[in-house]
Every structure is written in structure tokens, then in C-alpha cells.
Amino acid sequence: MTDCEHRSLEVNGIRMHIAEQGRGPLVLLCHGFPETWYSWRHQLSALAAAGYRVVAPDMRGFGQTDRPADPTQYTQLHMAGDMVGLLDALEVEHAVIVGHDWGGPVAWTCALTRPDRFRAVAALSVPYIPRGVVRPTDGLRFQAGDNFMYMLYFQEPGVAEAELEQDVRSTIRRVLYWGSGESTGRAPKPKTAKFLDLMDDPPTLPAWLREADVDHYVGEFTRTGFTGGLNWYRNLDRTWELMAAYTNARVTTPALYVTGERDLVYVRWKAAVEHLAQSVPNLRKTVVLPGCGHWTQQERPEAVNAELITFLTSLEGG
């Protein structure tokens, strides 16, 4: 377990919990769903040892960070504002921002809208997808057809909460296994399905995931519930509306993209990955990790750490 320090700061109108370690240029690590700062447990000490100050917050709605009751307070502009506010609270002018899963769009949005504060971006799993002309939920309905689409299922307040919170340990085990490179049960389900119908509760955990890791997530989501994280999905269309000025905009900061060969996001958005250099012209490298699933930095910590350190070192070299 990493020897990081924990504290809370006033950030963008909310109280934000952070884990931090090391000294040097600042690197922010933004987690996804259903996770917390803990998903970066393998990166904090490795990046600190490489000469960086590493900060992994519990993102808005998660863990020990505040969870605003108003569901409209979870747009990507709120999240980017949180990261700018975090830099201010840390009294640091610039940072490299790294994001995984939902943290990926946060990182891309920060690099897109505030390149003066975020000098480079690294995204795990989720590629940069420029804002298009189709409303996100309309696009998802078209893509899903007659099949179940979890992001649409998450839209109705209370529905997913009732399912996910019924047995939090089973939910965490199922979701982490289903998204991993070891998962085999990924057949489409009909529209009438529920989220956990997509996945089985594994008899044994993958080698990269310990019961102690599950315990952390179970403890946090038992305490907080899932509404904060689900509210991110419920702002897909609202973010799209607010980001109209950035339609087809490109991210110009130096960038790194790392994904897993068996990541469902990569499989779904492979075309976006193949065209990533067009929308991210300063993309330094795209890495596809063989056999890796969605939980990139947890499943392949050594490979991810090596790629991040190489990328960060290249920035210091100009």
C-alpha cells in the first residue's frame, strides 16, 4: 500500500479529499466509476519515486469528497472547474492531468479548455471524442438498437441505485470482473435487462484484484451510495449543450493515450482511437496493452507506470 498522505481542501465550492505523495512537478490523477482515489494506488508511489508530486482526488460525488444533492452539478465543466480549483488550492500554476474512465473526459476537457493550466494530458481507456452534432443519448439509442445500454439505464434517478445498492459487495465484484481482461461473459442483453444482468459474480477474483481492494470500494460505496457517480452519466446531454462552442475542437497539448486490448470502451470506440491524432495533433503515443481490460492502471500497473513516466520525462526534456 502506498505511503500517501490524505487531507481535504476547499475546491470550487465543495470539500475535496485528496491523496498525495512526492515532490516535484504536479501530476493529477482522475479516477472513474465506480472507483475512488484508490484506483491509483499503484501509481502514487511509482510517480513520486520518479520525481513528481502526485495528487489523486476523490472526484466530485465520490468517496470522501462532497456529493452535491443537485444532479445538475455534475457536468464536465463542473469537473474541469474542480481540477482548476484544486490547482489553486494547492497553489500550483500548472499540472499534467491523467484520467481513467470518466476521469478521461475530465482530463481531455481540462486540456481542451485550460491549456494554460494543464500542460499535458494522459488518458487511460477513454479516447478524446470531439463534441459532435448529435445529442449523446440520441446517439446511444441509435447504437444500442434493441440491446440494453447501461448509460441509458443509468439516466432515470433511483433505478440504478436500487439495483446497485442492494448488495454492494456483489456489485463491486461483478463490475470489476466484467470490465477486466479476464471476463468472458459479454454477450448483448435485451432492452428489458438490468445492469447486473450483464455480468456474473466471479467465483475467484482476478490476480490483480485482492479482497482488500474490494473491501475499500465496498466500504466507500456502502457509505456514500452510487448516486454521485451515476449523476455523471445523467449529465451527458447537459454537458453536450454547454460545450457547444467546442464542437469539433482539437486538444493541442502533448498527449498520451493508453488502453487495454479487451477494454469494452476501446472496442466500442476503436474508430475514434484510430483517428485520435487528427483531433489530438500533439499525441505522442498510443499504447494498446495486450489482454488488458478496462481497469487499465489496476490491471497493468507496471506497464502503465512505465508509459506515464516516459511521457512525463519527455515533457521535462522539452
N, C-alpha and C positions, 0 to 999 in steps of 0.2 A: 504494500500500500504506500502511496506517495506521501511524502512529508510536507504537504502543503499546509498553508495557514488559511484560516477561514475568518471572514468578517462580513459585515453588511454596510452598505453605503446608500445615501440618498441619491437616486438617479432618475431624472426625467419624471419626477413626481411620485415615484414608487421607492420602496425599500428593496434593494437588490443584494442577495447573498452571492459572494464570490469565494472561490478557492484560488489561491495564488502561490507561486513558487518562483524563486530565482531572481536574478538581477540582470539588467541589460535592456536592449530594445524590447518594446512591449509586443506580445502576441496575445490576441483574444481568441478564445476557443468557444464557439457557439454550438450547443447541443440541439438535438431534435426531439421527436416524440416516439415512444413515451420514455424519456430519459431525464437526466439532470446533469449537473457538472460532472458527476461521477463517470459518465461515459468517456471522459478524457483522462481517466486515472493513469493510463499508461503513457500519456503524452506529457503531462505536467513535469514529471521529474526528468524525462529524457530531454525535453526542450530547455529546461532550466540548466541541466548539465552542459548543454551546448552553448550557454551564454545568453539566455533570454529570460526576460521577466514574463511569466506565463500566467494569464488570468482566465479562469473558466467560471463564468457566472451561471447560476440558476437563471434561466431566461424567464421573462415575464410569464406568470401563470404557473410556474413550476417550482417544486422544491421549497426552499426557504425564502424565495423571492415573493413579493406581493402578487396577489391574484385579483386584479380589479374585477368588480362584480359586473360592470357594464361590458357586454360582449363586443361592443364596437371598438373597445380599446386594445384590440389585438391585430391591427393591420401591420403590414410590413413597414410602414412609415413610423408606427409606434416603436417597432423593434429596432429600426435603424436609429431612431431618436434615443432609445435606451443605450445603444452602443456609443453614440456620440457623448451622451451624458455620463457614461461610465469613464470614458477618456477624461472628461472634465473633472469628475470626482477623483480620479487617480492622478490628476494634474499632469497629464501626459498629452503632448500635442499630436503625436502620430502613432499608429499601430499597424501591424499586419493582422488581418482578420481571417479566421479559419472557421468554416461552418460545415456541419454534417446534418443530413436530413433537412428538417425545417431550418436549421441553422445555416444551411447553404444559401437559400434565398435571402436570409438576413445578411450574410456576408456579401453576396452579389449586390444587394440593394445598397449596402454601405459603400462599396467600391464605386457603384454607379452614381450615387447622389452626393457623396462626400469624399472624392478622391484627395481632397486637401487634408483629410484626417486619416484616411486609410490608404497607406502607400502601396499595399499589395493585398491580394486575396487568394486564399486556397479553399476549394470546395471539395467535400467528400460526398459522393453519391449523386447529389443533385446538380446537374449542369446549369449554366446560365441559359434561361429561355427568355428572349426579349418579349416585352409586352406586345401581344398581338391584338387583332381587332375583334376576336370572338370572346364573349364573356366566359370565364373559366368553367362555371358549372354547366353552361350550354355545351362547351367542348367536351367535358367529361361525359355528359349524357350521350353525345354522339358517339364517342369512343366506346362506351360501355355497351351500347345497344341493349340487348336483353339480359346482359350479365350484371351481376352485383358489382357496384363500385363503392368502395369503402368511404372515399372522400365525399360522395353524395350522401351516404348513410349517416355520416357524421354531422350533416348540416342541421338536423332537427334537434333543438335543445332537449336534453333529458333522455333521449332514446339510447344513444351510445353509452351514456353514463350508467344507465340502469343495467346494461349488459356487462360493461367492463368492470363495474364496481361490485358485482355480485360475488365474485371470487377473485380478488386482486392477484393473488399468487398464481392462480391458473392463467389469468390474463397475461401477466408478465412472461411467464414461461412460454406460453403459446406464441405470443407476438415475437419474442426474441428468437425463438427457434424457427418460426415460419419465415422470418426475414433473413435467416442465416444461410450461408453457403451449404449447410448440411441438409436443409429442408428438401423434401421430395414431393410433398403434397401441395401442389399449386394449381390444381385444375380450377377453371372458372366455375362460379356458382350462379344460380338464377337470381333475378332481382329480389325475390322474396327472402333471400338468405339474410343472416345477421353476420356481423364482422367475425366473430369467433368460429362461425361455421367454416371459414376458410382454412382453419388450422387445427392441428391436434396438439394435445398436451404431451410433450415428448417423455418417454419413459426414463431417459437419461439426458442430461444436458450436454451440449457440445463442449469440446475440450477447452475452448476459450472462455466459457461462462461457468463460474463457480456458484454454488448455492449462496455463498456470502454476497456475491454480486446481485443475485436475485433478491436476497434479503434487503439490500439497500433500496432497490426500486420499489419493492413491495411496501417497505416501511414508509417511504415518501408518498406513494400514491394512495395508500390506505389513509394517510393523514390528510392529504390535500384533495383527493378525488381527481378525476380526469378532466373536469370542465375547463380549467385553464388551458390545457394543451389542445383540447377539442375546439376551443374558441379560435385558435389559429386557422383551422380549416374553415370555420364559419365566416371568415373574412376574405376568402378568395376573391369574391366579386367586389367587395368594398375596396380592397387593395387595387384591383384592376381599374376601378373607377378613379381612384385617387392618383394613380400612376399614368394617367392618360398623356401627360406631357412627355413621358419617356417611351412612347410607342416606338419600337424598333431601335431604341438607343443601344449603343455599344459600351461595354466595360473596357476602359483603356488602361487601367493599372496592370502591372505584372500579375500574372495569374498561374495557378496550378490547379489541375483537376485530377482527382483520384477516385476510382470506383472499383466495385467488385464485378467480376465476370458474371456472377449469378445474382447480382443485385436486381431486384424487380424494377427499380427506378431506371437503371441503365438499360434493361431490356425494353422497357416501355418507351424511353426517350433516346434510343440509340441514334436516331437521325439528328437530334439536337446535339449529341456528343460529336458526331461526325462533322457537323458544321460549326462547332464551337469556336474555332479560330476566326470565323467570319464575324461573330458577334463579340468575341474577346480577342482583339487583334494582337495583344501582348501576352497571349497564352504561351507560357514557357514549355509546358509539358502536359500530356495526358497519359495517365497510368491506369491500366486495367489489370487488377490483381486476379490471377487465375484461381478459380474455385472459391473466391470470396463472395459473401452475400452482402446484405445491406448495411450491417453494423461495422463498417469499414475499420475504424480505428480500434475497435474492440476485438474484431476477428483477426486482424493482421497488424498488431501494434508495431512490430519491428519494421515492417515494410513501410508503414505509414510514417513512422518517426524518421526513417532514413530519407524518405521523399521530402518531408517537411523541412528537415534540417538542411538538405541540399538546396532546396528552394530558398530558404531564409539566408543561407550563406551566400548564395548568388546575388541576393539583394544588397547585402553589405558590401559585396565586391563591385557594386555599381550596376 
